Amino acid sequence: MMWPTCTNRCASLILLAGVLFAGGCATPISVEHLDHATVHQQLTRNVLSAHTLSDPTRNVLRQRYLTDRFRERPEYAIAELHAAVAEGRGEANDIFALAEMSFLHAEERGGRPYYLASALYAYAFLFPGNAGQPPDPYDPRLRLASDLYNRGLTSGLIADDGERIAIQSASYPLPFGRLDVDFDPRDLEWGGRELTSFFPVAELEIRGLDNRYRQSGIGAPLAAGTTQANVTKGFQVGQRVKVPVTALLRVDDPRRQLARGSVRAQLELHASSDTQAVLIDRRQVPLEIEYTSTLAYMLSGSAVWDWELAGFLRGSLLAENPTRLGALEPYKPGRFPVVFVHGTASSPARWAEMLNDLRSDPRIRDHFQFWFFGYETGNPVPYSALLLRESLQEAISALDPSESDPALREMVVIGHSQGGLLTKLTAVESGDRFWNAAFRKPPDELRMSPESRDLLKRALFVKPVPSVKRLVFIATPHGGSYVAGNRISHYIASLVRLPGNILRATSEVLAQSDGETTTLTAQTGFGSVYGMTPGSVLVQTLARTPITEGVKAHSIIAVRGDGPVEVGDDGVVEYRSAHIEGVESEYIVRSGHSTQADPHTIEEVRRILLLHLAESCTKRGNCGQAPDRPALVANELP
């Protein structure tokens, strides 16, 4: 059969039918169902999350016929939109678009002028003053504008070294004019010290701390160093402490100043220990504060880690320090001191995880202050405990000589491992128990120098520190540590170099060791390891010495695995050694010996502190209402 030949007209009809058929399969406008993650990414993409403009800014560019101009010559598109705003032809949408456009251009090649312009536009969007309404709290641009302000200000104030932030009065060029910044040097004063060396911490990656806490708000979050200051006897803010601070650039009537082209602003500096919110446009606005990143920045590469082993082997490592009791913030009247006492071959830095979590709770942050006791952990336990007691008493006398701060005299002491033994020795009345366990003659009958006799009496005739009202023992070897009793531990302990005053006293003791004067010998040893050996004179006597009346105590005991608690241990201390009678509570944590970083341990300490707060406030009538604080945001890090 022969098919008829298709003419040109026939071919055209076939082609037209094909086009119509294809068009029916793909309309010019269509939709596609996406998963939640993809939808969220598309709806929230912006210059900070994806290095691209957000949908609201893209809308403005299209409405203003600036899409192609911004792609080809972004500085011209920014200038044209700025001119529209300056002439009164712009709206809040345009001001936000300018903030995002300026930041993107700054990232690509615009640099400091555009970072600062982005911050100023964002500020004008957030705080229009009398020129308009602030953004609705449900408008996602409110948080993005805050972040653009924070990041733009941080990058715009970067110093010439490319790392630090310049906190000073200065003048900076802008794409449309000039920014004159005023700064009051009095903002640098902090607790008798001066803030210095400001480092941006918002963009740091943190390792070693499980949770990252920040307070979301406005401002550039920084870590500040402090200058050396006079040290209160027994107490000081650590010399190398880093302080969370926030830099805020305040602009009066920002939209009018932007239109004028010449902007004058006030640079403010706020330490988190003093200020968490500021008043802008008659509204309380939280400051952006980076608590965890500042703590991590302070501890990263710190010499404190090297000190841990050195502090065990060298008994006089801290002898030249004016005080062994340090803090991260100045003394705050009305807040209960919490004193952390670390364990053997350790340091105050080992409390970082617990401190990080506890400070995230405004109830604790507003009512407690954290102090840290540092000591050479190879020294005899009674000697280290003496230093702790004297440091606490000196600090209390110096900080509050008029005894007008009752909170200072309701102190909580928390000790881990050996630090728990020191902790107990702040709240016992020993009488002559320790002396009689070590000597068969009274102090005045010993043949030794007055200095050595005085040292031994102060260390062995223990009196409680009146201000200590609550104790927390964490993995504490009240009955000794089986690890301390092995040969390897004793060999390592033999390498410990005791401080000169201890060496003199022990030499004088051994010189008259005739079996009738003392039970101590060179073989029994004098360092902390020997004292924590099960069956030693120290642990036996301390275990029989009760905690003084009126002081409450709690035990947190670590036990590995899931076996019976009563026969378990944490790898260093057995349960039966850590268990003592007469405590208010005993809490078992399934973990190893370094349990002070375990979240269960931290939550139990939080519970105890809040209990202390409630009971103290009930006793005193009222602790006062803590100010409202924005909640911190915890991001769990991998």
C-alpha positions in Angstrom: 0.0 0.0 0.0 1.3 3.4 -0.9 1.1 6.3 1.6 0.3 9.8 0.1 3.1 12.2 -0.1 3.1 14.9 2.7 3.0 18.4 1.3 4.7 21.5 3.0 1.3 22.4 4.5 1.0 18.9 5.9 4.5 19.1 7.5 3.7 22.4 9.1 0.6 21.0 10.7 2.5 18.0 12.1 5.2 20.4 13.5 2.5 22.6 15.1 0.8 19.6 16.7 4.2 18.5 18.2 4.8 21.9 19.7 1.3 22.0 21.2 1.7 18.5 22.6 5.0 19.3 24.2 3.7 22.5 25.7 0.9 20.6 27.3 3.5 18.5 29.3 5.4 21.5 30.7 3.5 24.7 31.5 5.4 28.0 32.0 4.5 28.0 35.6 4.6 24.8 37.7 5.1 23.4 41.2 7.0 20.5 42.7 6.7 19.0 46.2 10.0 19.2 48.1 11.1 17.7 51.4 11.2 19.9 54.6 14.9 20.4 54.6 15.1 21.6 51.1 12.1 23.9 51.6 13.7 25.4 54.7 17.0 25.9 52.9 15.3 27.7 50.0 13.1 29.9 52.2 15.9 31.0 54.6 18.9 31.3 52.2 20.6 34.6 52.5 24.0 36.3 52.4 25.1 34.7 55.7 23.9 31.2 55.2 24.4 30.7 51.5 26.5 33.7 50.2 23.5 34.8 48.2 20.8 37.4 48.6 17.6 36.5 50.4 14.2 36.4 48.6 13.1 39.8 50.1 16.2 41.5 48.8 15.8 39.9 45.4 12.2 41.2 45.3 13.5 44.7 46.0 16.1 44.5 43.2 13.5 43.4 40.7 11.0 46.0 41.8 13.7 48.7 41.5 15.0 47.4 38.1 18.4 46.7 39.7 18.8 43.0 39.3 21.2 43.1 36.4 23.0 46.2 37.7 23.8 44.5 41.0 25.1 41.5 39.2 27.4 43.5 37.0 28.3 46.6 39.1 27.1 46.1 42.6 28.5 49.3 44.0 26.4 51.3 41.4 23.2 49.4 42.4 23.9 50.0 46.0 24.5 53.7 45.4 21.3 54.0 43.3 19.2 52.4 46.0 20.8 54.4 48.7 19.9 57.6 46.8 16.3 56.5 46.7 16.3 56.1 50.4 18.1 59.4 51.0 15.6 61.2 48.9 12.6 59.8 50.8 11.6 57.4 48.0 12.7 54.3 50.0 11.0 52.1 52.5 12.1 49.7 55.3 12.3 46.9 52.6 14.9 49.0 50.7 17.0 49.6 53.8 17.1 45.9 54.6 18.1 45.1 51.0 20.9 47.7 51.3 22.2 45.9 54.4 22.3 42.6 52.7 23.6 43.9 49.4 26.4 45.9 51.2 27.5 42.8 53.2 27.7 40.6 50.1 29.7 43.2 48.2 32.0 43.6 51.3 32.6 39.9 51.3 33.5 39.8 47.6 35.6 43.0 47.2 34.1 46.0 49.0 35.9 45.6 52.3 35.6 47.8 55.5 33.4 50.6 54.1 30.7 48.2 53.0 30.9 46.1 56.2 30.2 49.3 58.2 27.5 50.4 55.7 25.8 47.0 56.1 25.9 47.4 59.9 24.4 50.9 59.7 21.7 49.9 57.3 20.8 47.0 59.5 20.6 49.2 62.5 18.4 51.7 60.7 16.1 48.8 59.8 15.9 47.4 63.3 15.7 50.8 65.2 14.1 53.4 62.9 13.2 55.7 65.8 10.6 58.2 64.8 11.1 57.5 61.1 9.1 54.3 61.0 8.0 51.1 62.7 10.4 48.5 63.9 10.1 45.1 62.1 7.5 42.7 63.3 8.9 40.0 65.7 7.7 37.3 63.3 9.5 38.9 60.4 12.6 36.6 59.7 14.5 39.6 58.5 14.6 40.9 62.2 17.1 38.1 63.1 19.0 38.4 59.9 19.3 42.1 60.2 20.7 41.6 63.7 23.2 39.2 62.4 24.2 41.5 59.6 24.7 44.3 62.1 26.8 42.0 64.4 28.9 40.6 61.6 29.2 43.9 59.7 30.3 45.7 62.9 32.8 43.0 63.8 34.4 43.0 60.3 34.2 46.8 60.0 36.1 47.4 63.2 38.9 44.9 62.5 42.3 46.3 63.4 45.3 46.6 61.1 46.6 43.2 62.4 43.6 41.5 60.8 42.7 39.7 64.1 41.8 42.1 66.9 39.0 44.6 67.0 39.8 48.3 67.4 37.8 49.7 70.3 38.5 53.5 70.0 37.4 56.8 68.7 38.0 56.8 64.9 36.8 58.0 61.5 36.0 55.6 58.7 35.1 56.0 55.0 31.7 54.8 53.9 30.5 54.2 50.3 28.2 57.3 50.6 30.2 59.5 53.1 31.9 59.1 56.4 31.4 57.5 59.8 32.7 59.3 62.9 32.9 57.0 66.0 33.1 58.4 69.5 34.3 56.1 72.4 34.4 56.8 76.1 37.6 55.2 77.6 35.7 54.7 80.9 34.0 51.8 79.2 37.3 49.9 79.5 37.1 49.9 83.3 36.1 46.5 84.7 36.2 45.5 88.3 39.3 47.6 89.1 41.0 46.3 85.9 41.2 47.6 82.4 39.8 45.6 79.4 42.2 45.3 76.5 43.0 43.2 73.4 39.6 42.5 71.9 39.2 39.3 69.9 36.0 38.3 67.9 34.7 35.0 69.0 31.4 34.5 67.2 33.0 32.6 64.3 35.2 30.3 66.3 34.8 26.5 66.0 35.0 24.9 69.4 36.4 21.6 70.4 36.4 20.0 73.8 33.1 21.5 75.2 30.0 19.6 74.4 27.5 22.5 74.5 27.9 26.0 73.1 26.0 28.7 74.9 25.3 32.1 73.5 22.9 34.9 74.2 21.3 36.1 71.0 20.9 39.8 70.6 22.6 42.8 69.2 26.3 43.8 69.1 29.7 42.3 68.2 30.5 39.5 70.7 34.2 39.7 71.8 36.7 38.2 74.2 38.7 40.8 76.1 41.9 40.4 78.0 42.6 42.4 81.2 45.5 44.3 82.5 47.4 43.4 85.7 45.8 45.0 88.8 46.3 45.0 92.5 45.5 41.6 94.0 43.1 41.3 97.0 44.8 39.2 99.5 43.7 35.6 99.0 41.6 36.4 95.9 42.2 37.7 92.4 40.7 37.7 88.9 43.0 35.4 86.9 45.8 37.3 85.1 45.0 35.5 81.8 41.3 35.6 82.1 39.2 36.4 79.0 36.0 38.3 79.5 32.9 38.1 77.3 32.1 41.6 76.2 29.9 43.1 73.5 30.7 46.1 71.3 27.6 48.2 70.4 27.6 51.0 67.8 24.7 53.3 68.8 23.3 55.6 66.1 20.8 58.4 66.9 18.2 58.9 64.2 19.9 56.5 61.8 17.7 57.1 58.8 18.2 60.8 58.8 22.0 60.4 59.2 22.1 57.9 56.4 20.3 60.3 54.1 22.7 63.1 55.1 25.7 60.9 54.3 27.7 61.9 57.4 27.1 59.5 60.3 28.2 60.1 63.9 27.8 57.1 66.3 28.8 56.2 69.8 30.8 53.0 70.3 29.9 51.3 73.6 31.6 48.3 75.4 29.6 46.1 77.8 31.0 43.3 79.9 28.6 40.4 80.3 29.2 40.3 84.0 27.7 43.8 84.2 25.2 44.2 81.4 23.1 41.8 79.3 20.7 44.2 77.7 20.6 47.9 76.7 17.8 50.4 76.0 17.4 51.3 72.3 14.3 53.2 71.0 12.7 52.8 74.5 13.0 49.0 74.2 15.1 46.6 76.2 17.3 44.9 73.6 19.5 41.9 74.6 23.2 42.0 73.8 24.8 39.3 71.7 27.1 37.4 74.1 29.3 34.4 73.4 29.9 32.7 76.8 31.3 29.3 75.6 33.5 30.6 72.8 35.1 33.1 75.2 35.8 30.3 77.7 37.2 28.0 75.0 39.3 30.9 73.6 40.8 31.5 77.0 41.7 27.8 77.5 42.9 27.0 74.0 46.6 26.6 74.1 46.7 27.8 77.7 49.7 27.0 79.9 47.3 25.7 82.5 47.3 22.3 80.8 51.1 22.0 81.1 50.8 23.0 84.7 48.8 19.9 85.7 51.7 17.5 85.7 54.2 20.1 86.8 52.0 21.0 89.7 52.0 17.4 90.8 55.8 17.0 90.6 56.9 20.4 91.8 55.6 21.3 95.2 56.5 25.0 95.1 55.2 25.8 91.6 52.8 28.4 92.9 54.8 29.6 95.8 55.5 33.0 94.2 51.8 33.7 93.4 50.1 36.3 95.5 47.0 34.1 95.8 45.8 30.6 95.0 42.2 31.6 94.8 41.1 33.0 91.5 37.9 33.9 89.6 36.8 34.8 86.1 34.9 37.9 87.3 35.3 40.4 90.0 33.8 39.8 93.4 30.0 40.4 93.4 28.3 41.2 96.7 25.1 39.3 97.2 26.2 36.3 95.2 27.0 33.0 96.9 30.6 31.8 96.2 31.1 28.4 94.7 34.7 27.2 95.2 36.0 24.5 92.9 38.9 22.3 94.1 40.4 20.1 91.5 42.0 16.7 91.9 45.4 15.1 91.5 47.6 16.0 88.5 44.7 18.3 87.5 44.0 22.0 87.3 41.1 24.5 87.6 40.6 24.1 83.8 39.1 20.7 84.3 35.9 22.4 85.6 35.3 24.0 82.3 32.5 21.7 81.1 30.7 22.1 84.4 31.2 25.9 84.5 30.0 26.2 80.9 26.7 24.4 81.7 26.1 26.0 85.1 26.6 29.6 83.8 23.9 29.0 81.1 21.3 28.9 83.8 20.2 32.5 84.7 19.1 31.4 88.2 22.7 30.3 88.9 24.4 33.0 86.9 22.5 35.7 88.8 23.0 34.3 92.3 26.3 32.6 92.4 30.0 33.5 91.7 32.6 30.9 90.8 36.0 30.7 92.4 38.8 28.3 91.7 41.5 27.0 94.1 44.8 26.0 92.6 47.4 23.9 94.4 50.4 21.6 93.8 48.7 18.2 94.0 51.7 16.2 95.0 52.0 18.0 98.3 50.7 16.5 101.6 46.9 16.7 101.8 46.9 18.5 105.2 49.2 21.2 103.8 47.1 21.8 100.7 44.0 21.9 102.8 45.7 24.5 105.1 46.4 26.7 102.0 42.7 26.3 101.0 41.4 27.3 104.4 43.7 30.3 104.7 43.0 31.5 101.2 39.2 31.4 101.9 39.6 33.2 105.2 41.9 35.9 103.7 39.6 36.5 100.8 36.5 36.9 103.0 38.3 39.3 105.3 39.7 41.4 102.5 36.5 41.4 100.3 34.0 42.2 103.1 35.8 43.5 106.2 32.6 45.1 107.5 30.8 41.7 107.3 27.9 43.3 105.4 27.5 40.6 102.7 25.7 37.6 104.2 26.0 35.7 100.9 29.7 35.6 101.2 29.3 33.6 104.4 27.2 30.9 102.8 29.8 29.4 100.7 29.6 26.1 98.7 32.9 24.2 98.2 33.0 21.5 95.6 35.9 19.1 95.4 36.8 16.3 92.9 39.0 13.3 94.0 41.8 14.6 96.2 40.1 18.0 96.1 37.2 16.4 97.9 39.5 15.6 100.8 40.6 19.2 100.9 37.0 20.2 100.7 36.1 18.2 103.8 39.0 19.7 105.7 37.4 23.1 105.4 34.5 22.0 107.5 35.8 19.8 110.3 36.9 20.4 113.9 39.8 17.9 114.3 41.0 18.8 117.8 44.2 16.8 118.3 43.1 13.8 116.2 45.5 14.4 113.3 48.3 15.4 115.6 48.0 12.3 117.9 47.8 10.1 114.8 51.2 11.4 113.6 53.0 12.2 116.9 53.3 10.7 120.4 54.3 14.0 121.9 52.6 17.4 122.1 53.8 20.2 119.8 55.8 22.0 122.5 57.9 18.9 123.3 59.1 18.4 119.7 62.7 19.4 118.9 62.2 21.6 115.9 62.3 25.2 114.7 59.4 27.5 115.7 58.5 27.9 112.0 58.2 24.1 111.4 56.2 23.7 114.6 53.8 26.4 113.7 53.3 24.9 110.2 52.5 21.5 111.6 50.1 22.9 114.1 48.2 24.9 111.5 48.0 21.9 109.2 47.0 19.3 111.8 44.9 21.2 114.3 42.1 21.8 111.8 39.3 24.4 112.5 36.4 24.8 110.1 36.0 27.9 107.9 32.9 29.6 109.3 31.8 30.8 105.9 31.6 27.3 104.4 28.0 26.0 104.6 27.8 23.3 102.0 30.1 20.7 100.6 29.9 18.6 97.5 32.2 15.5 97.2 32.8 14.2 93.6 34.6 10.8 93.3 36.3 11.5 96.6 38.5 8.7 98.1 37.4 9.2 101.7 38.8 5.7 102.4 41.7 6.0 100.0 42.3 5.2 96.4 43.4 1.7 95.4 45.4 3.2 92.6 47.3 5.4 95.1 48.4 2.3 96.9 50.1 0.5 94.0 53.9 0.4 93.4 53.8 2.5 90.3 52.0 5.3 92.0 54.4 5.2 94.9 57.4 5.3 92.6 55.9 8.4 90.8 55.2 9.9 94.2 58.9 9.5 95.1 59.7 11.9 92.3 57.6 14.7 93.8 59.7 17.7 95.0 58.1 19.0 98.2 58.3 22.8 99.0 61.1 24.0 101.2 59.1 24.6 104.3 57.6 21.0 104.1 61.1 19.5 103.5 62.5 21.3 106.6 59.6 20.2 108.8 59.8 16.6 107.6 63.6 16.5 108.0 63.3 17.8 111.6 60.6 15.2 112.3 62.6 12.3 110.9 65.7 13.4 112.7 64.0 12.6 116.0 62.1 9.6 114.9 63.0 7.3 117.8 59.8 5.3 117.7 58.5 7.2 120.7 58.1 10.6 119.0 56.3 10.0 115.7 54.6 7.3 113.7 55.9 8.9 110.5 58.9 7.5 108.7 60.6 8.1 105.4 59.1 4.8 104.1 55.5 5.9 104.8 56.1 9.1 102.7 54.6 12.5 103.1 53.1 13.5 99.7 49.5 13.3 98.7 49.7 9.8 97.1 51.0 8.3 100.3 48.2 10.1 102.3 45.5 8.7 99.9 46.8 5.1 100.1 44.1 2.9 101.8 44.9 2.4 105.4 47.1 5.5 105.7 47.0 7.6 108.9 45.4 10.5 107.0 42.4 8.7 105.4 41.7 6.7 108.5 41.7 9.7 110.8 39.8 12.0 108.3 37.2 9.3 107.7 36.5 9.2 111.5 36.3 13.0 111.8 32.7 14.2 111.3 31.7 17.3 109.4 31.0 20.2 111.7 27.4 20.8 112.7 25.5 23.2 110.5 27.4 22.3 107.3 25.5 20.2 104.7 27.3 17.7 102.5 26.4 15.8 99.3 28.2 12.9 97.6 28.4 12.3 93.9 30.0 8.9 93.3 31.1 7.5 90.0 30.8 3.8 89.2 31.8 2.2 85.9 29.6 -0.2 84.1 26.2 -1.5 85.1 27.1 -4.0 87.8 26.3 -3.7 91.5 27.2 -0.3 92.9 28.4 -1.6 96.2 31.3 -3.6 94.6 32.0 -1.1 91.8 34.6 1.6 91.2 35.4 4.4 88.8 38.9 3.2 87.8 40.6 5.1 90.7 38.2 5.0 93.7 36.0 2.2 94.9 32.4 2.9 95.8 32.9 1.8 99.4 35.7 4.4 99.7 33.7 7.2 98.2 30.6 6.4 100.3 30.3 8.2 103.7 27.5 8.4 106.1 25.7 11.5 107.2 25.4 13.3 103.8 22.3 15.0 102.7 22.3 13.1 99.4 24.2 10.5 97.5 24.0 10.4 93.7 25.5 7.6 91.6 26.8 8.4 88.1 27.7 5.6 85.7 31.1 7.0 84.6 34.8 6.9 85.0 36.7 8.9 87.6 36.8 12.2 85.7 33.1 12.5 86.2 33.1 16.3 86.8 32.4 16.7 83.1 29.6 14.1 82.9 26.2 15.7 82.2 24.6 13.7 85.0 27.1 15.0 87.5 26.7 18.6 86.3 22.9 18.3 86.6 23.2 17.0 90.2 25.5 20.0 91.0 22.9 22.3 89.5 20.2 20.7 91.7 22.4 21.2 94.8 23.1 24.8 94.0 19.4 25.6 93.4 18.6 23.9 96.7 21.3 26.0 98.4 19.7 29.1 96.9 16.2 28.2 97.9 17.2 27.3 101.5 19.4 30.3 101.9 16.7 32.7 100.6 14.1 31.1 102.9 16.5 31.6 105.9 17.3 35.2 105.0 13.7 36.1 104.0 14.4 37.0 100.4 17.3 37.0 98.0 15.7 39.6 95.8 14.3 39.0 92.3 16.9 38.3 89.6 16.5 40.5 86.6 14.8 39.1 83.6 17.5 37.6 81.3 17.2 36.3 77.7 17.6 32.6 77.6 20.8 31.2 76.3 20.9 29.0 73.3 22.8 25.7 73.6 24.1 24.2 70.4 25.5 20.7 70.9 28.8 20.4 69.2 30.1 17.2 67.6 
